């Protein structure tokens, strides 16, 4: 199980990580997040992942908004994951990772705050592929009462 974080700043921009697959060289953008460790709640994992990947020391409680079952292809491997997505409103900040894994150290190229419409229009690979449209709907309609399944049947590179 993994937790994915929609870190939204005051201008409704979401923070994404820019990375490359060291084996294929394929580039992509994806949200902050990672594996939930044994004994951790989603919120605890979110706090840890936000700190490790961005340096964010204080993370407000997230609102569950989406779930996704997915296959990722990267570094010559295919990994099946279940993702729980949390929405967090945070003040704008400049990411300063404190605990990247070995893979992240070699694959992460940087960060960017994106507006939903920019994500919908970019030709860059964004994970999940419909993130711009999903984020636009979330901003327009507000968080759902029950997390929405956003599973996409195609494996994503990166």
Protein Blocks (a to p, Z undefined) as FASTA:
>chain_A
ZZddddddfkopacddddddfklopacdddedddddehiafklmmmmmmmmmnopabdcd
dddfbdcdddddeehiacddddddddddddddddddfbbcfklmmmpgbdcdddfklmmm
pmbdcddfklmmmmmmmmmnopafbdcdfbdfbdceZZ
